[in-house]
Amino acid sequence: MKPPEAASGPLLSLLFAGRKAEAEQTGQWSAKLLNDYQAWTDLFIELQGDRPILDYKKADARDFKNVLLELPCNRNKLPQTIGLSPRDAIQAAKDHGLPRLSASTVNKALGRLQGIWKWADKQLDEEVADIFGPMKVDDNHKARNQHDPFSKEQLHTIFNSPLYTGCKSRRFRTVPGDTDLSDTSWYWLPLLGLWTGARLNELCQLRVDDIDQEEGVPFIRVHEGNEDQRVKFGKSRLVPIHPELVRLGFLRFVEAQRKGGHERVFPELKLGATGYYSDQASKDFSRYIDRIGAKTSKTSFHSFRHNFKDACRHAGINPDINDILLGHALPGMAGRYGDGHVPLPVLHEAVRKLTFFDLALDHIAVTHRLIHQANSANSEKYSGKQNCHLAFQAKRELIKP
């Protein structure tokens, strides 16, 4: 009897190298996504060995999943687990009571490997079994549970903090003072996050030309344009600019950037190693709200999206329009029929209904206007810092109870 043929096909490492090369050539993966695929593939190879793709069986995928379920978070950063093998890290996590990977992270890892297997099935003559599906674990912590919206107390703390009432300096942004930061991303990103519901990187990557108007309606164009502009799921959209952002001076700020010769709205933000402009901005915001006492384990910049969605609900905005504004895929039958396009005036009418009843931002508008007036009227008499000091003094008098 002829012995069965040995499993064939390229080694997983070589196959992944081919997938990676294709993704880089076609621009399918950002640097961040590439690193993610690389990390999970490397972990699978470390655990199951570098073998021909057809040699792996369901048991290999199941073992990988079981390891992921026990693996501690940030194992390559924690002092108790850094430098340890995955299985040794699991034991260390048990010994020290360290938190494990979340269900969503486990599912993401399994999904990355499944994607490699599905790609291989299209490339090879032999059929490549989908050993990772169905393999995902039940996730009782969906997006709504992973992040909380900011409470009214947290919003009050953020928008009445030194960033908006005057800080000591750019370095010491949490310390009260007379430094005006209304020309920075630190100042505008939280306001934009609250009133647009956009993702942080969607805002960080904006170009001046992305702020436009049509039929008298100012809007933000969220889209994939240049190589450094990325949108989740590739879903481009127009987001009308809320009248409150206009009142607070956002359009004046953008025009100043345009006149200053800047192509991007926030030119101080640099492209990170992951291919996103939001890398440093995310860290800065998280650190800032932690220092002013407005951070919890379930709040981050992403919380503004939840605040925006809740505000849409409270305003009675159609759920489909809510999803369109946020860049979500329309669910159910709504996503299967029609082109999903809603005229800009209709979107604008919806956005105009949004309000945050417990949040007063008059002091921000007053400060911005007074600084602008002071700089115009006293440009020859006083320095910009003195004008800022005068404006903050006047603002404090105006809003003093």
C-alpha positions in Angstrom: 0.0 0.0 0.0 1.3 3.5 -0.9 1.8 5.6 2.2 -0.3 8.8 2.4 1.3 11.9 1.0 2.7 14.4 3.5 1.1 17.7 3.9 2.4 20.2 1.5 2.2 23.9 0.8 4.5 26.7 1.8 5.6 27.3 5.4 3.3 29.7 7.2 6.1 32.3 7.6 6.7 32.3 3.9 3.0 32.5 3.1 2.6 35.4 5.5 5.5 37.2 3.9 3.7 36.9 0.6 0.5 38.2 2.1 2.4 41.1 3.7 4.1 42.0 0.4 0.8 42.1 -1.4 -0.8 44.3 1.3 2.1 46.7 1.1 2.1 46.8 -2.7 -1.6 47.5 -2.9 -1.8 49.8 0.2 -4.4 47.5 1.9 -2.9 47.6 5.3 -1.8 50.6 7.4 1.4 50.3 9.4 -0.7 49.7 12.5 -2.7 46.9 10.9 0.5 45.3 9.4 2.1 45.2 12.9 -1.1 43.7 14.3 -1.1 40.9 11.7 2.6 40.3 12.2 2.3 40.1 16.0 -0.5 37.5 16.0 1.1 35.5 13.2 4.4 35.4 15.0 2.7 34.3 18.2 0.9 31.5 16.4 4.2 30.3 14.9 5.9 30.5 18.3 3.2 28.3 19.8 2.4 25.9 17.0 5.7 25.9 15.0 6.5 27.1 11.5 4.9 24.4 9.4 3.4 24.0 5.9 0.0 25.7 5.9 -1.8 22.4 5.1 -0.3 20.7 8.1 -2.2 22.8 10.7 -5.4 21.3 12.0 -8.3 22.5 14.0 -6.5 21.3 17.2 -3.8 23.9 16.5 -6.3 26.7 16.2 -8.1 25.5 19.4 -4.8 25.4 21.3 -4.0 28.9 20.1 -7.4 30.1 21.3 -6.9 28.5 24.7 -3.6 30.2 25.1 -5.1 33.6 24.1 -7.8 33.2 26.7 -5.2 32.8 29.5 -2.6 35.3 28.1 -2.1 38.5 30.2 -2.5 41.9 28.7 0.6 43.8 27.8 2.8 40.8 28.5 5.7 42.4 26.7 5.5 45.5 28.9 4.7 44.3 32.4 7.7 43.6 34.7 6.2 40.3 35.8 6.0 38.9 32.2 8.4 40.8 30.0 10.7 38.5 28.2 8.7 35.4 29.1 7.4 32.8 26.7 3.6 32.9 26.2 3.1 29.8 28.5 5.4 31.1 31.1 3.7 34.5 31.0 0.4 32.7 31.6 1.8 31.1 34.8 3.2 34.4 35.9 -0.2 36.1 35.3 -1.8 33.4 37.5 0.8 33.9 40.2 0.4 37.7 40.2 -3.3 38.0 39.4 -2.7 39.9 36.2 -5.6 40.8 33.9 -6.0 38.6 30.8 -6.7 39.6 27.2 -10.3 40.7 26.6 -12.7 38.7 24.6 -12.6 41.3 21.8 -8.8 41.1 21.6 -8.9 37.3 21.5 -11.5 37.5 18.7 -9.4 40.0 16.8 -6.4 37.7 17.0 -8.4 34.7 15.7 -9.8 36.9 13.0 -6.4 38.0 11.8 -5.3 34.4 11.5 -8.5 33.4 9.8 -7.9 36.2 7.3 -4.4 34.7 6.5 -6.0 31.2 6.0 -8.7 32.6 3.7 -6.1 34.4 1.6 -4.0 31.2 1.4 -7.1 29.3 0.1 -7.3 31.7 -2.8 -3.6 31.4 -3.6 -3.0 27.7 -3.5 -4.1 24.9 -5.8 -5.0 22.8 -2.7 -8.0 23.6 -0.6 -7.0 25.3 2.7 -9.4 24.4 5.5 -10.7 27.3 7.6 -9.5 25.9 10.9 -10.3 29.2 12.7 -14.0 29.4 12.0 -16.2 29.3 13.8 -13.8 29.8 16.7 -14.6 33.2 18.2 -15.6 33.4 21.8 -18.8 35.1 23.1 -18.1 38.7 23.9 -20.3 40.2 26.6 -18.4 43.4 26.5 -19.4 45.0 23.2 -18.3 48.5 22.2 -21.0 50.1 24.3 -19.6 48.3 27.4 -16.0 48.9 26.5 -16.3 52.6 26.7 -18.6 54.8 28.7 -19.8 58.2 27.6 -18.4 61.0 29.7 -20.7 61.9 32.5 -22.0 65.5 32.8 -19.5 66.0 35.7 -16.6 64.7 33.5 -17.6 67.0 30.6 -17.8 69.9 33.0 -14.3 69.1 34.3 -12.8 68.8 30.9 -14.3 71.9 29.4 -13.7 74.1 32.5 -10.1 72.9 32.8 -7.0 75.1 32.2 -7.0 74.1 28.6 -10.1 76.2 28.1 -9.8 78.7 30.9 -6.1 79.5 30.6 -3.1 77.4 31.5 0.4 78.0 32.8 2.2 77.0 29.5 2.0 74.4 26.7 4.0 72.1 28.9 2.0 72.7 32.0 -1.5 72.5 30.5 -3.2 71.3 33.6 -2.0 74.2 35.7 -4.1 77.4 35.6 -2.5 80.5 34.0 -2.8 83.0 31.2 -1.6 80.9 28.2 -4.1 80.6 25.4 -4.1 77.3 23.5 -7.0 77.9 21.1 -4.6 77.5 18.2 -3.7 73.9 19.1 -5.1 70.4 18.5 -5.2 69.9 22.3 -7.9 72.6 22.4 -10.0 71.7 19.3 -10.0 67.9 19.2 -12.2 67.4 22.3 -14.6 70.0 21.1 -14.7 68.4 17.7 -15.1 64.9 19.2 -18.1 66.1 21.3 -19.9 67.9 18.5 -19.1 65.6 15.5 -18.8 62.2 17.0 -15.9 61.5 14.7 -13.1 59.1 15.5 -9.9 60.7 16.8 -7.7 59.8 13.8 -10.4 61.1 11.4 -10.0 64.5 13.1 -6.3 64.4 13.4 -5.7 63.8 9.7 -8.0 66.5 8.5 -6.7 68.8 5.8 -7.8 72.4 5.5 -9.6 71.6 2.2 -11.7 69.0 4.1 -13.5 71.9 5.8 -15.9 73.3 3.2 -19.4 74.4 2.7 -22.2 73.7 0.3 -25.6 75.5 0.1 -24.5 77.6 3.1 -23.9 74.5 5.2 -20.3 74.2 6.6 -19.2 70.6 6.8 -16.2 68.3 7.5 -15.3 65.8 4.8 -14.2 62.6 6.4 -12.6 60.5 3.7 -9.7 58.5 2.5 -7.7 60.8 0.3 -3.9 60.9 0.4 -1.9 57.9 1.5 -1.9 59.2 5.1 -5.7 59.6 5.3 -7.5 56.6 6.5 -11.2 55.9 7.5 -12.4 52.8 9.3 -14.1 50.5 6.8 -13.3 53.1 4.1 -16.7 54.8 4.7 -16.3 58.4 3.6 -19.0 60.9 4.8 -19.9 64.5 5.2 -20.4 65.8 8.8 -22.2 69.1 9.1 -20.4 71.5 11.5 -22.6 72.2 14.5 -23.5 75.9 15.1 -21.8 75.6 18.5 -18.5 74.9 16.8 -19.0 77.9 14.6 -19.8 80.1 17.6 -16.7 78.8 19.4 -14.5 79.9 16.4 -13.6 76.7 14.6 -14.1 78.1 11.2 -12.0 81.1 12.1 -9.3 78.8 13.3 -9.3 76.8 10.0 -9.2 80.0 8.0 -6.1 81.1 10.0 -4.5 77.7 9.2 -5.3 78.3 5.5 -3.8 81.8 5.5 -0.8 80.5 7.4 0.0 78.2 4.4 -0.8 75.0 6.3 -2.2 72.1 4.3 -3.5 70.3 7.4 -5.8 71.6 10.1 -3.4 70.4 12.8 0.0 70.5 11.3 1.7 70.0 14.7 0.5 66.4 14.7 3.0 64.0 13.1 2.4 60.7 11.4 3.1 58.0 13.9 4.9 54.7 13.4 1.5 53.0 13.1 0.6 55.2 10.1 -1.9 57.3 12.1 -1.7 61.0 13.1 -3.6 60.2 16.3 -0.9 58.3 18.1 0.4 61.1 20.2 -2.9 62.9 20.4 -4.5 59.9 22.0 -1.7 59.7 24.7 -1.9 63.4 25.3 -5.6 63.4 25.8 -5.6 60.4 28.1 -2.8 61.8 30.2 -4.6 65.2 30.4 -8.0 64.0 31.6 -6.2 61.7 34.1 -4.4 64.6 35.6 -7.5 66.8 35.9 -9.5 64.0 37.5 -11.8 63.2 34.5 -10.6 59.8 33.6 -11.9 56.3 34.5 -10.9 52.9 33.2 -13.7 53.0 30.7 -13.4 56.6 29.3 -11.1 57.8 26.6 -11.4 60.1 23.6 -13.7 57.5 22.0 -16.2 58.3 24.8 -17.1 61.4 22.9 -18.6 59.2 20.2 -20.9 57.7 22.8 -21.9 61.1 24.1 -22.7 62.1 20.5 -24.8 59.0 19.9 -26.7 59.5 23.1 -27.3 63.2 22.2 -28.7 62.0 18.8 -31.1 59.7 20.6 -32.2 62.4 23.0 -32.8 64.8 20.1 -35.0 62.2 18.4 -32.8 61.9 15.4 -33.5 59.0 13.0 -31.2 56.1 13.9 -30.1 55.7 10.2 -29.0 59.3 10.2 -27.3 58.8 13.5 -25.3 55.9 12.0 -24.5 57.9 8.9 -23.1 60.8 10.9 -20.9 58.4 12.9 -19.7 56.5 9.9 -21.4 53.2 10.9 -22.7 50.6 8.5 -26.5 50.8 8.3 -27.9 47.7 10.1 -30.4 45.1 8.8 -32.6 45.9 5.8 -31.6 49.6 5.9 -28.1 48.6 4.9 -29.3 46.3 2.1 -31.6 48.8 0.2 -30.9 52.2 -1.3 -27.5 53.9 -1.6 -27.4 55.2 1.9 -27.0 58.8 0.7 -28.7 61.6 2.7 -28.7 65.2 1.4 -26.4 67.5 3.4 -29.2 69.9 4.4 -31.1 67.0 6.0 -28.0 66.0 7.9 -27.5 69.6 8.9 -31.0 69.9 10.2 -30.4 66.8 12.3 -27.1 68.1 13.7 -28.7 71.4 14.6 -31.0 69.5 17.0 -28.1 68.2 19.1 -27.5 69.8 22.5 -25.8 68.9 25.7 -28.2 70.5 28.3 -25.9 70.2 31.2 -22.8 71.6 29.5 -22.2 75.4 29.3 -19.5 76.5 26.9 -20.1 80.3 27.0 -16.8 80.9 28.8 -14.9 79.3 25.9 -16.7 81.5 23.3 -16.1 84.6 25.4 -12.4 83.9 25.9 -11.9 83.2 22.2 -13.7 86.3 21.1 -12.0 88.6 23.7 -8.5 87.3 22.7 -9.3 87.8 19.1 -10.5 91.4 19.8 -7.6 92.1 22.1 -5.0 90.9 19.6 -6.7 93.1 16.9 -7.1 96.2 19.0 -3.9 96.0 21.0 -1.5 94.4 18.7 0.8 97.4 18.8 0.4 98.2 22.4 0.6 94.8 24.0 2.2 91.4 23.3 0.1 88.4 22.5 0.7 87.1 26.0 -0.5 90.3 27.6 -3.6 90.3 25.4 -4.3 86.8 26.5 -4.0 87.8 30.1 -6.4 90.8 29.6 -8.8 88.5 27.8 -8.8 85.9 30.6 -9.3 88.6 33.2 -12.3 90.1 31.3 -13.7 86.6 30.8 -13.5 85.8 34.5 -15.4 89.1 35.2 -18.1 88.2 32.7 -18.8 84.7 33.9 -18.2 85.3 37.6 -21.3 84.2 39.6 
